[in-house]
Amino acid sequence: MHPDAVQAADGTLQVNGYRPAERHKDLYKGCVFPKYPNMLSPAQVVKQKPAWADAFELKKSDKSKALLESLHAGNEEEIRLRAAMMASVDEGVGRIFAALEQKKQLDNTVLIFLGDNGYFFGEHGLGPERRFAYEAGIRSPFVVRFPKMIKSGTRVKKLIICQDIAPTLIELAGGRPGPQVQGKSLTALFKGKKQPWRKSFLVEYWAEQALPWARGHELQGGAHRPLQADPLGEPRQGGRARRAVRPREGPWEMKNLIANRSQSRLRDSLRRELRRLATEALGL
């Protein structure tokens, strides 16, 4: 859910905060949203990543503070407001379901719920930046309802990317994706069929105009080109800033193992895979 925001032609951003529907403005008031272990203050993050000190300093400027305060960034009110905004989406989905049921077309309709990116609520000291390649930023919801093909409760544990949406919808509509269409159709996975699947994918981010402190992060490492790899069936976090690979330990990505000798084989393997994917992305 986006805040009320206007982005100028030069990329700069004016944000007026989150605006739930009037009927939902007090929804979830008083609720406590659990904190994750990697929800850290900037001071705690800088102890682990000294290079980020300058970027966090930029958050203290009047312009940056005004933007962050309008979002209640880093506190529970931000989570509450976003959840309250989603209540309107729930109501709209309910009306769509009711209309399809009335027309007896509900089970003939493919319903897809997805987001374009993840979001930070303080993980690694981050918030609306959302561009950094931690799990919180690159994972997003993807839920499909189509009883004729997908058994209720099915969970696909594969690396799925946004580019897979187009070929999937083309196939579901009875078409055949052309060679120019990127990604892989998910229909075989929906049906429970076993087939070769990707073990890694590239996450790329190149520039930043809206959030000045994010440009500070960018200046510390350049545009980043991380690798997300799944060599053993479990997601592992790859590199940042093109020139590094960061194997991770535990689900919270709080310990950098790049220099750990025991991880040298994994590190070298991920570096090779990063080079392969980067080359492929450039069409070489």
N, C-alpha and C positions, 0 to 999 in steps of 0.2 A: 504494500500500500504506500503510495507516494504522498508526501505532504503537499499542501497548497504551495506551489512554487512556480516561478516564472524564470526561464533561462533566456538571457539575451543572446544576440547573434555572436558576441565574442566569447560565449561560453560561461560568463559569470552568472551567478545564481542569486535570486532573491527568494527567500523561504519564509512563509508565514505560518508554519507549524502544521500539525495534524488536525483535521477537522472532521470528527465523527458526525453522523447525522444528529440533529437536535434530540431526537428520541433516545439516542444512545450515549449522550454526552457524559452521563454518570455511570455508565455500565462498567462493571468490574472495580468500582471504587472501593478501596480498602483491601483489595486482593494483594497477596504477596507472591511475586514471581521468583522462583528459585534461581540462585546465581550459580554459574558454572565455575569450576576452578580456574579457568583461564580468563575470567572477567577481572582484569587487573587495572590499576591506576596507571597513568602515564609514567609516574615515578618508578613503579615496579617494573614496567616494561623496559624502561631505559637502562635499568641495571643489567638486563639480559642483552639489550640491543642499543649500545651507546650511540650508534650512528643515527638513531631516531630522535635524539635529543633536540636537534634544531627544528625538526618537523613538529614535534609536540610544542615547542616554544611558539611556533606560528599560530597555534590554536588559541594563544592568549591575546592575540590582537583584538581590537574592538570589533572589527568586521567579522572575524571568525567566531568570537564569543556570541555576537548577536545571532548568527546563523544557528550555532549549536544550542543556544538557550531557547530559541524558538521551537526546537525539536525536543527539548528536555533530554538531550543526548546523554546517554550513559546512566540514566536513572529509570526507575520503574514506571514513571509516568509515561515515558515514551512507549514502553511495551503495552501499557494499558490503553493508550490512545490508539495505537495501531490495531490492537485486538478489538477495540470498540468500533473502529472503522470497518473491520471485517464482518461485523454483525449485519451490516447492510448488504454485503455480498451474500451472506448466508440466506438472507430473506429473498434476494433476487434469484438465487439458485433454487430455492424452494418453489418460487412461482413458475420457474421454467419446468421443474419436475412435474408440478401439478398440471400445467398445460399439456405436457407430453402424455401424461397418464390419461387425461381427459380425451385426448385424440387417439389413445391406444398405440402410441408410437414410442413410449419410453424405452422399451427393450430393443427397439430397432434403431436407436440413436446412440452414437458414440459421444460420450461426454468426457471432456478432458479438462482437468484443473492443473494449472502450472504457474510457475513464477519465472521471471527472467533472471533472477540472481538471488543469492542469499543476502544476509544482512548481519551487521555486527551490533550487539547491544553491550559493548564493553569488552568483548573478547579481544585480548592483546592490546587493550587500550583504544580500540577502534570503535567507530560508530557509523555515521552516514557514508564514510569512505567507500565501503563495500567492494572496492575494486581489488583488494589484496587477496592473494591466493591461499588463504587459510580455508579450512573446511567450512566455517560459518559463511564465508563469502561465495564459495563456488558451488555449494550444494543448494538445491532449490526443490520445491515440491513438484511432483508429477504423478497425478492420480487419474486413472482412466476407468470409466464404467461402460462396459459393453457385454452384457451377459451372454450374447450369442458366441462370443469368442473368448472372453476372459472369465474364469471362475472366480466367484466372490472370495475375497481374502487372499488372492494371489499376490505374492511379492517377488519381483524380479530383482535379483542381486547382481546386476551387471552395470558396467560403466556406460551410462546413457548421457548423451549430450544434446544440446538444443538443436543441432543440425539433424538429429534423427526425427524431428517432428514432421518436417516436410515430406520425406519419403514414406513415412508411416501414414499420413493423411492421404497421400496420393494412392497408396495401395488399398486403404480402407474404402476409398471412393471408387475402386475398381480400375484404377489406372496403373501405370508402370513407370516408376521413376526413371528419367533419362540419365545418361552418363554425366550430365552437367550438375545433377542434384547431389549435394554433399550429404553425408550422414548415411545411416543404415535404417531400414524399416524395422520397426519393433514387432510387426505382426507375428513373426515366428515365435518370438519370446512370449507374446500374449497367449499363444496356443500351447505353450509349454514345450516346444520343440527344442532339442539341443542342436546348437550350431556354433561354429567358431565365432568368437566375439573379441572386440578390442580389449587389450590389457592395459592400455594407457591412453591418455589424450593430452593435448596441449592447451594451456590456459595462457592467453596473451592479453596484455594491456599496454597501451602505448603512450597515452598523453592525458593530461588533466588540466581543465580550465576552470571548473566550478569551485573546487575546494582548495584554497591556497596552501593549506598545510599538507594536503596529499601531494601537491607538487614538491613539497619539501621532502617527503618520503621518496618520491620519484628521483629527486636529485641525488639522494644518497645511494641509489642502486641502479639508476637508469630504468627504462621501461622493462617490465618484467615478463619473463617467458617461462613460467613454471611447468613442471610435468606432474601429472597425477597418474600414478601407476598402481596396478593391482596384480602384482606378479604371483601372489599366493592366495588370491581370493579375498584379501583384506585390503582396504584402501590405504595407501601410503602417500604421504605428502612429498612432492618432489621439490625442484629448485626454485630460486628466485633470481631475478636480475640477470638472466641469460647465462651467467658464468658460474653459477653455483647450483648444487643439488643438495637438498636438505632432507635426508631421511628423518622420519619422526619417531618419537617414542611415546606410546600412550595415545589416547583419543583426543587430548587437549592441545597437542602441538606446542608444548612448552619447553621442550629440551632439544636443542640443536645438536645433531649427531654428525655433522659434516666432518669433524676432525677425529671422530672415534674410530680407532683402528679396527675394532671388531665389526664395523659397518663398511669397511673398505670395498668389499665385493659388491654389496648392494649399491654403494655410492657410484662405483665405476659402471655398473650395469645401468643405473638410472641416467648417468651422464651420456652413455651411448644412445640410450633410447631418446633422450632429450634432443640430441643432435639429429637423430633420424626424423623425429617429428617436426623439428624446426625446418629441416631441409625440405620435407614433404609440404609443409605449409607455404613455403616460398615457391613451390612448383618446380623445384630443381630435381 
